[in-house]
Each structure stands twice: as structure tokens, then as C-alpha cells.
Amino acid sequence: MTRDNNSLIFEAVGITYTPAEIHAIAATLATPEQITARAAAMAEASGTGTAADYIDTAEHATVADSLHTYNTWKAQGLQVKRGQKATISAMLWRWTDKPPKAQRSDSGDDAPDPHYYMKRCYLFTAAQVERPAPVHVKTPEEIAARNAELAAARKARKAAQQAAATTAPAAPTIPAAAPTPEPSKPAAVVAVVEHHALHDAAPAPEPVQLDFATLAAQVLA
């Protein structure tokens, strides 16, 4: 006989927790009156025993019923809280319309093959989920107002940048290097030449008149 997922989760709870732990967890999920009422319904359905005989079973079922997979909680409109880890895990039946990997061809043209298969699933309690906040869809007016707000912010930021650039202190001026003085030219030396005229008190000799004939006679003599 094939067991359904509820039976598989029921078994996983019995494997994971002791009877004392199941009793403590069930006390956080239901009141004693609710547990007793459930036990009485079980006794009536079986046709044997009394509610007291089914208290442990009722607590066990209460804990099992509080555990769901991520997708099951999501289908109920609830979201697993960020950072939460699964309370327990169990091998559960999953449904797929894809053929098993062993039957898939490389081309991927296999015909759908709907079937159930077993996969380890992770279960969370009601204390680990929350109802997500509704998503607000903005109206065209809200979008236009937001765009105008962003445009005004950009304009103000640009104006502030321009004002800062205008009032910014001027960069310090670096003094130009003093020109290198050219070497001074030596002063022109002016030579003063003194001219002294010689005055001879003696009278100049009278010029001697010589003729060539006399001079030749003196040389041959």
C-alpha cells in the first residue's frame, strides 16, 4: 500500500522526536481541549477505545499537520522567514511531467511522462512563516510625482556643484623665477696718450747743398 505525504510526514515526526518532545511541541500548537477533541474523533472513527487512548496519536498528528514544505506554505499565501532553517526533512512524493533522466535523449525531444517520484523535502512550522506585505502598485500619478522629485533633486545638486565651483578659492600663484642677471661688461679703458713736443733751443743746422759731381769725387778719392 502506497503511503501519501501526510503519512510520510507523520512517520518523519515519530523518527525525529521523542514522545516527550512531541507532547511539548503539540502544547504550543493546540490547547488541551483541542487535543482531547481530536483524540475523541479518532476513537470514534476507529470504533475502538476512548479519547484517552488516542491522546498521544492526536498530539503526534497535530505536530505533523503543522509541518509543510516551502512551496506548500507559499501556496497558502505565506512566506518562510528569512534565515529560517527547516525543522525536519522527509522523503515525500513529488509530481513531474518530465521523463526520468535515464530516459531522456540528448536531443531533449522526449514526450512528457507524468509520474510521481520521491525526493527529500524540507519542512517548516507555522512559527517559521509569515504573511508577506502586500505589493503596492504605483499609479501613473505617483510615478510622475516621483520622476519630478528625482528631476528636482538632480537640478538642485547640479546648482550646488556650480555654486561650489564659483566660490572655490583661486589656486595659489607661483611667483615667476627672477631673471638671471647678465655678467657686467668691463668698463672701457680709455688710453690717454700724451704727446710731448721736444723743444730744442739750438738752432736747426743749415742745409748743405751737395751736388752729384762733388759727391762722386769724394767717394772715388
C-alpha positions in Angstrom: 0.0 0.0 0.0 1.5 3.4 -1.1 1.7 5.9 1.7 0.7 9.5 1.0 2.7 12.5 2.0 0.7 13.1 5.2 1.6 9.6 6.3 5.2 10.1 5.4 5.4 13.4 7.4 3.7 11.6 10.4 6.4 8.9 10.3 9.2 11.5 10.0 7.9 13.3 13.1 8.0 10.0 15.1 11.5 9.3 13.9 12.8 12.8 14.6 11.2 13.5 18.1 10.7 11.6 21.3 7.1 11.2 22.7 8.0 13.9 25.3 9.2 16.3 22.6 6.0 15.7 20.6 3.9 16.4 23.7 5.8 19.7 24.3 5.5 20.8 20.7 1.8 19.9 20.5 1.2 22.1 23.6 2.4 25.1 21.6 0.1 24.4 18.7 -3.2 23.4 20.3 -5.0 23.7 23.6 -5.6 20.5 25.8 -9.3 20.7 24.8 -8.4 20.7 21.1 -6.1 17.7 21.6 -8.8 15.9 23.5 -11.4 16.6 20.9 -9.2 15.3 18.2 -8.4 12.2 20.1 -12.1 11.6 20.6 -12.7 11.9 16.9 -10.0 9.3 16.2 -11.6 6.9 18.7 -14.9 7.3 17.1 -13.5 6.8 13.6 -11.8 3.6 14.6 -14.7 2.3 16.7 -12.4 1.2 19.5 -11.2 2.7 22.7 -11.8 6.1 24.1 -10.3 9.6 23.6 -7.8 8.9 26.3 -6.3 6.1 24.2 -5.7 8.4 21.3 -4.1 11.4 23.1 -0.6 10.6 22.1 -1.7 9.9 18.5 -3.7 13.2 18.5 -0.6 15.1 19.6 1.6 13.4 17.1 -0.9 14.2 14.3 -1.1 17.9 15.5 2.7 18.3 15.1 2.7 16.5 11.7 -0.1 18.7 10.4 1.9 21.9 11.3 4.8 21.0 9.1 4.8 21.9 5.4 7.3 22.4 2.6 8.3 25.8 1.3 6.0 25.5 -1.7 3.1 24.3 0.4 3.3 27.4 2.7 3.7 29.6 -0.4 0.5 28.1 -1.9 -1.3 29.2 1.3 0.0 32.8 0.9 2.7 32.6 3.5 6.4 33.1 3.2 9.2 31.3 5.1 11.0 34.0 7.2 14.5 35.0 6.1 17.2 33.0 7.7 14.9 30.1 8.9 16.2 26.6 8.6 14.0 23.5 8.1 12.7 21.8 11.3 12.9 18.3 9.8 13.2 16.7 6.4 11.3 13.7 4.9 11.2 11.7 1.7 8.0 12.8 0.0 6.2 12.2 -3.3 6.7 14.9 -5.9 4.9 15.2 -9.3 6.5 15.9 -12.6 5.6 15.7 -16.3 9.2 15.2 -17.4 10.7 11.8 -18.2 13.3 10.4 -15.8 16.9 11.4 -16.6 17.7 7.9 -17.6 15.1 8.0 -20.4 15.9 11.5 -21.7 17.7 11.7 -25.1 20.4 14.2 -25.9 18.0 16.0 -28.3 15.5 16.7 -25.5 12.6 15.8 -27.7 11.2 13.2 -25.3 7.4 13.1 -24.9 6.1 14.1 -21.5 6.0 11.3 -19.0 3.9 12.4 -16.0 4.8 10.5 -12.9 5.4 10.7 -9.2 8.9 10.3 -7.7 10.3 10.6 -4.2 12.5 13.4 -3.1 13.9 14.7 0.2 11.9 17.7 1.2 12.5 20.2 4.0 9.6 21.2 6.3 8.9 24.3 8.3 6.5 25.0 11.1 3.8 27.8 11.3 6.2 29.7 13.6 8.7 30.0 10.8 6.5 31.6 8.3 4.8 35.0 7.9 2.4 36.7 5.6 4.3 38.9 3.2 3.4 42.6 3.0 1.1 43.3 0.0 2.8 44.7 -3.0 1.7 48.3 -3.8 1.4 49.0 -7.5 2.1 52.7 -8.1 -0.4 54.7 -10.1 0.7 56.9 -13.1 0.3 60.0 -10.9 2.6 58.5 -8.2 5.2 57.6 -10.9 5.0 61.1 -12.4 5.4 62.7 -9.0 8.4 60.5 -8.2 10.0 61.4 -11.5 9.5 65.1 -10.8 11.1 64.7 -7.4 14.1 63.0 -8.8 14.5 65.7 -11.5 14.3 68.4 -8.9 16.9 66.7 -6.8 19.3 66.4 -9.8 18.7 70.1 -10.6 19.5 71.2 -7.1 22.6 69.0 -7.0 23.9 70.5 -10.2 23.2 74.1 -9.0 25.1 73.3 -5.8 28.1 72.0 -7.8 28.2 75.1 -9.9 28.0 77.4 -6.9 30.8 75.5 -5.2 32.9 75.8 -8.4 32.3 79.6 -8.5 33.2 80.3 -4.9 36.1 78.0 -4.8 39.4 79.8 -3.8 41.7 80.5 -6.6 44.8 78.4 -6.9 47.9 79.9 -5.4 50.0 81.9 -7.8 53.6 80.6 -8.1 56.0 83.6 -8.5 58.0 83.6 -11.6 61.7 83.0 -11.2 63.8 86.1 -11.2 65.8 86.6 -14.4 69.4 85.7 -14.2 71.5 88.9 -14.4 73.8 89.2 -17.3 77.5 89.5 -16.4 78.5 93.1 -16.3 80.8 94.3 -19.1 84.2 95.7 -18.0 84.4 99.4 -18.3 86.1 100.6 -21.5 89.6 101.5 -20.8 90.5 104.8 -22.4 94.1 105.1 -23.1 95.4 108.5 -22.8 98.4 109.1 -25.0 100.4 112.1 -24.0 102.3 113.8 -26.7 105.2 115.9 -25.6 106.8 118.3 -28.1 110.5 118.5 -27.8 111.8 122.0 -27.9 115.5 122.3 -28.8 116.9 125.6 -28.1 119.7 125.1 -30.5 119.0 126.5 -34.0 118.5 124.0 -36.7 121.6 123.4 -38.9 121.7 125.0 -42.3 121.0 122.5 -45.0 124.1 121.5 -47.0 123.8 121.8 -50.7 125.6 118.7 -52.3 125.8 118.2 -56.0 126.3 114.7 -57.6 129.7 115.6 -59.1 131.2 116.6 -55.8 129.7 113.5 -54.0 131.1 111.2 -56.7 134.5 112.8 -56.4 134.5 112.3 -52.7 133.6 108.6 -53.0 136.3 107.9 -55.6 139.0 109.8 -53.7 
